[in-house]
Amino acid sequence: LKKALLSVAVLFTASCAATQAADRTPSAPTTAQRGPYQCTIHVSGNYRYEYVSDPTGRVCSKTAYRWDADSHAWKPAFLYTVSYGSSTNTLTYAAWNEADAAFTAGNGMILAFDDDT
């Protein structure tokens, strides 16, 4: 399940990344629609954040990229994914593993929380 969530989040994030060039200019969030999902990109300092929301407006993932001045490109930093259940929601953190060129949940954390609101 964890791998499936990360795979889905990475696919949506990749489609979000295609909507914005390697621009470091701080900006107001920009939004693009990708099928039923909405992608919002925000640049702040040396970080670019990409949020993917489901059709109900809930955030499914947040991917952070760090600016690499040597290569003049955004490099993946970390990924949060959220899976919503009927009474418990799960937040998964995965750091970018440079050696594997993939987000790895094993070096992160998983939190489950009740939806009492």
Rosetta blueprint (number, residue, H / E / L):
1 L L
2 K H
3 K H
4 A H
5 L H
6 L H
7 S H
8 V H
9 A H
10 V H
11 L H
12 F H
13 T H
14 A H
15 S H
16 C H
17 A H
18 A L
19 T L
20 Q L
21 A L
22 A L
23 D L
24 R L
25 T L
26 P L
27 S L
28 A L
29 P L
30 T E
31 T E
32 A E
33 Q E
34 R E
35 G L
36 P L
37 Y E
38 Q E
39 C E
40 T E
41 I E
42 H E
43 V E
44 S E
45 G L
46 N L
47 Y E
48 R E
49 Y E
50 E E
51 Y E
52 V E
53 S E
54 D L
55 P L
56 T L
57 G L
58 R L
59 V E
60 C E
61 S E
62 K E
63 T E
64 A E
65 Y E
66 R E
67 W E
68 D E
69 A L
70 D L
71 S L
72 H L
73 A E
74 W E
75 K E
76 P E
77 A E
78 F E
79 L E
80 Y E
81 T E
82 V E
83 S E
84 Y E
85 G L
86 S L
87 S L
88 T E
89 N E
90 T E
91 L E
92 T E
93 Y E
94 A E
95 A E
96 W E
97 N E
98 E L
99 A L
100 D L
101 A L
102 A E
103 F E
104 T E
105 A E
106 G E
107 N E
108 G E
109 M E
110 I E
111 L E
112 A E
113 F E
114 D E
115 D L
116 D L
117 T L
